[in-house]
Amino acid sequence: MKILKYKKYGKNRYKVILEDNEEIVLYEDIILKYNLLLTKEIDNIDDILNDNNKYELYDKVLSYINKRIRCESEIRSYLKKYTSDSNIINNIVDKLYKNKLINDSLYIKSYIHDKINFTNDGPIKIKNDLLKLGFDNYNIEDNLVEFNDKLQKEKIDNYISKYLKSNNKSLYSFKQKMLLNLISLGYEKELIVSRLNKVYFNDNESLEKDKEKIRKKYSKKYSGYELDNIIKRKLYEKGYRDFD
């Protein structure tokens, strides 16, 4: 199959026009590899297109990792969108390692830095997320030293302060909510409790409002000792611990 002419087609690619007016887009490296500029003829088009597809996948990955640093498991997941051939995926990953375009230590360091600076995630969650991405425990722990106790306390205090401003719950309920939230974010329970022990506010105003709401709701059906017990039980359920 003779090649009639070439047309530049974006970066490192050419549109190849064949004698039957068929057009294929090939990477410059493929054209050079198969010596197509000199022979002006294609005999093994299937091999050429297969090789070209590998170059295209590698080019896609380069664009993918150019947006931000990626780890091996992310790259493998990305490639599986385009091919199920494990050999092709393995070869591309090997090539990326060879060209130093995958760097586990740099990725972990960057990942932890971003989580510390742009999220409320604690060290336990960060570690678990990195383990899911396939990194080894030692490498993660080695880089997590950046997230020291002082920094954790600061982030916990900031988180508590943020929600304290709009809180309308009892002191007990607020602390319980903060404890559960911060545990789910990946902080140690003991450290959270030590910070919450420093939190205090007077919830008498909200106590009185809730007491009146409960009284109004149940006073049509109950009275006296029975009503008082219902009010106390409902207040306890809301998290109040100090009430008459």
C-alpha positions as CSV (number, residue, x, y, z in Angstrom):
1,M,0.0,0.0,0.0
2,K,1.7,3.2,-1.2
3,I,1.9,6.4,0.7
4,L,0.9,9.4,-1.3
5,K,1.7,12.2,1.2
6,Y,2.0,13.3,4.8
7,K,0.2,16.1,6.6
8,K,1.2,17.5,10.0
9,Y,-1.5,16.5,12.5
10,G,-0.8,18.0,15.8
11,K,2.2,17.5,18.0
12,N,4.4,14.5,16.9
13,R,1.8,13.1,14.6
14,Y,1.1,13.0,10.9
15,K,-1.9,12.2,8.8
16,V,-0.8,9.6,6.3
17,I,-2.7,9.6,3.0
18,L,-2.6,6.2,1.2
19,E,-3.2,5.4,-2.5
20,D,-6.8,4.2,-1.9
21,N,-7.5,7.6,-0.3
22,E,-7.5,5.9,3.1
23,E,-6.1,8.1,5.9
24,I,-4.4,7.0,9.1
25,V,-2.8,9.2,11.8
26,L,0.7,8.0,12.9
27,Y,3.1,9.2,15.5
28,E,6.4,10.5,14.2
29,D,8.3,7.8,16.1
30,I,6.3,5.1,14.3
31,I,7.0,6.6,10.9
32,L,10.7,6.6,11.7
33,K,10.7,3.2,13.3
34,Y,9.2,1.5,10.2
35,N,11.3,3.7,7.8
36,L,8.1,4.9,6.1
37,L,9.7,8.2,4.8
38,L,12.1,6.3,2.6
39,T,10.0,3.3,1.6
40,K,6.9,5.3,1.0
41,E,5.0,2.1,1.3
42,I,3.1,0.2,4.1
43,D,3.2,-3.6,4.0
44,N,2.5,-4.5,7.6
45,I,-0.3,-2.1,8.5
46,D,-1.6,-4.2,11.4
47,D,1.8,-4.2,13.2
48,I,2.1,-0.4,12.5
49,L,-1.3,0.4,13.9
50,N,-0.8,-1.8,17.0
51,D,2.5,0.0,17.7
52,N,0.9,3.3,17.0
53,N,-1.9,2.5,19.5
54,K,0.8,1.9,22.2
55,Y,2.3,5.3,21.5
56,E,-1.1,6.9,21.6
57,L,-1.8,5.3,25.0
58,Y,1.6,6.5,26.3
59,D,0.9,10.0,25.0
60,K,-2.5,9.9,26.8
61,V,-0.7,8.9,30.1
62,L,1.8,11.8,29.7
63,S,-1.1,14.2,29.4
64,Y,-2.8,12.6,32.4
65,I,0.3,12.9,34.7
66,N,1.0,16.3,33.4
67,K,-2.0,17.7,35.2
68,R,-0.7,16.5,38.6
69,I,1.6,13.8,39.9
70,R,0.1,10.3,39.7
71,C,0.9,6.9,41.4
72,E,1.1,3.6,39.7
73,S,-2.3,2.3,40.7
74,E,-4.0,5.5,39.4
75,I,-2.1,5.1,36.1
76,R,-3.1,1.5,35.8
77,S,-6.8,2.4,36.5
78,Y,-6.6,5.1,33.9
79,L,-5.1,2.8,31.2
80,K,-7.8,0.2,31.8
81,K,-10.3,2.6,30.4
82,Y,-8.6,2.2,27.0
83,T,-7.1,-1.3,27.0
84,S,-7.5,-4.6,28.7
85,D,-4.1,-5.8,27.5
86,S,-2.1,-6.2,30.7
87,N,1.2,-6.5,28.7
88,I,0.7,-3.1,27.2
89,I,-0.2,-1.6,30.6
90,N,2.9,-3.2,32.2
91,N,5.2,-1.9,29.4
92,I,3.8,1.6,29.7
93,V,4.2,1.6,33.5
94,D,7.8,0.2,33.2
95,K,8.6,2.9,30.7
96,L,7.3,5.6,33.1
97,Y,9.4,4.2,35.9
98,K,12.4,4.1,33.6
99,N,11.9,7.8,32.6
100,K,11.4,8.7,36.3
101,L,7.8,9.8,35.7
102,I,6.5,7.7,38.5
103,N,8.0,8.5,41.9
104,D,6.4,6.8,44.9
105,S,8.2,8.9,47.6
106,L,7.5,12.2,45.8
107,Y,3.8,11.2,45.3
108,I,3.3,10.3,49.0
109,K,5.0,13.5,50.2
110,S,2.9,15.6,47.8
111,Y,-0.3,13.7,48.8
112,I,0.3,14.2,52.5
113,H,1.2,17.9,52.0
114,D,-2.0,18.6,50.1
115,K,-4.2,16.7,52.6
116,I,-2.7,18.7,55.5
117,N,-3.0,22.1,53.7
118,F,-6.3,21.7,51.9
119,T,-8.5,19.2,53.9
120,N,-9.4,18.3,57.5
121,D,-8.2,14.7,57.1
122,G,-6.1,13.3,59.9
123,P,-3.1,11.0,59.8
124,I,-5.1,7.7,60.1
125,K,-7.3,8.5,57.2
126,I,-4.4,9.7,55.1
127,K,-2.5,6.5,55.8
128,N,-5.4,4.2,55.0
129,D,-6.1,6.1,51.7
130,L,-2.4,5.7,50.7
131,L,-2.5,2.0,51.6
132,K,-5.5,1.5,49.3
133,L,-3.4,3.1,46.5
134,G,-0.8,0.3,47.0
135,F,2.0,2.1,48.9
136,D,3.9,0.2,51.6
137,N,3.4,1.1,55.3
138,Y,7.0,2.0,55.9
139,N,7.1,4.6,53.1
140,I,3.9,6.2,54.4
141,E,4.9,6.3,58.0
142,D,8.3,7.8,57.0
143,N,6.5,10.7,55.4
144,L,3.7,11.1,57.9
145,V,6.1,12.4,60.5
146,E,5.4,15.8,59.0
147,F,1.9,15.5,60.5
148,N,3.1,15.8,64.1
149,D,1.1,16.1,67.3
150,K,1.3,19.9,67.4
151,L,-0.1,20.2,63.9
152,Q,-2.8,17.6,64.7
153,K,-3.9,19.6,67.8
154,E,-4.0,22.8,65.8
155,K,-6.2,21.2,63.1
156,I,-8.5,19.6,65.7
157,D,-8.9,22.9,67.5
158,N,-9.6,24.8,64.3
159,Y,-12.3,22.2,63.3
160,I,-14.0,22.4,66.7
161,S,-13.9,26.3,66.7
162,K,-15.5,26.4,63.2
163,Y,-18.5,24.3,64.3
164,L,-18.7,25.9,67.7
165,K,-19.7,29.2,66.1
166,S,-22.9,27.8,64.7
167,N,-23.7,25.3,67.4
168,N,-27.2,25.1,68.9
169,K,-26.7,21.8,70.7
170,S,-26.0,21.0,74.3
171,L,-22.4,20.9,75.4
172,Y,-22.5,17.1,75.7
173,S,-24.2,16.6,72.2
174,F,-21.7,19.0,70.6
175,K,-18.7,17.1,72.1
176,Q,-20.1,13.8,71.0
177,K,-20.7,15.0,67.5
178,M,-17.2,16.5,67.3
179,L,-15.7,13.2,68.6
180,L,-17.4,11.1,66.0
181,N,-16.6,13.5,63.2
182,L,-13.0,13.8,64.1
183,I,-12.6,10.0,64.5
184,S,-14.0,9.6,61.0
185,L,-11.6,12.2,59.7
186,G,-8.7,10.1,61.0
187,Y,-7.6,11.4,64.3
188,E,-6.8,9.4,67.4
189,K,-9.6,9.3,70.0
190,E,-7.4,10.1,72.9
191,L,-6.0,13.2,71.2
192,I,-9.5,14.4,70.3
193,V,-10.8,13.9,73.8
194,S,-7.9,15.9,75.3
195,R,-8.8,18.8,73.0
196,L,-12.6,18.5,73.7
197,N,-11.9,18.6,77.4
198,K,-10.8,22.2,77.0
199,V,-14.1,23.2,75.4
200,Y,-16.8,24.7,77.5
201,F,-19.9,26.9,76.9
202,N,-23.0,27.6,78.9
203,D,-26.0,25.8,77.3
204,N,-28.6,27.0,79.8
205,E,-30.3,29.2,77.2
206,S,-30.8,26.3,74.8
207,L,-31.7,24.1,77.7
208,E,-34.6,26.4,78.7
209,K,-35.8,26.7,75.1
210,D,-35.8,22.9,74.6
211,K,-37.5,22.4,78.0
212,E,-40.3,24.7,77.0
213,K,-40.7,23.0,73.6
214,I,-41.0,19.6,75.2
215,R,-43.3,20.8,77.9
216,K,-45.6,22.4,75.3
217,K,-45.6,19.3,73.2
218,Y,-46.5,16.8,76.0
219,S,-48.5,19.0,78.5
220,K,-51.8,18.3,76.8
221,K,-51.4,14.6,77.5
222,Y,-49.3,14.4,80.7
223,S,-49.0,16.5,83.9
224,G,-47.3,16.6,87.2
225,Y,-44.7,14.0,88.0
226,E,-45.2,12.1,84.8
227,L,-44.7,15.2,82.7
228,D,-41.6,16.1,84.6
229,N,-40.1,12.6,83.9
230,I,-40.9,12.9,80.2
231,I,-39.2,16.3,80.1
232,K,-36.1,15.0,81.9
233,R,-35.9,12.0,79.6
234,K,-36.2,14.0,76.4
235,L,-33.6,16.5,77.6
236,Y,-31.2,13.7,78.4
237,E,-31.8,12.3,74.9
238,K,-30.8,15.7,73.5
239,G,-27.6,15.6,75.4
240,Y,-28.3,17.7,78.5
241,R,-26.8,16.4,81.7
242,D,-27.3,19.3,84.2
243,F,-31.0,20.2,84.6
244,D,-33.5,20.3,87.4
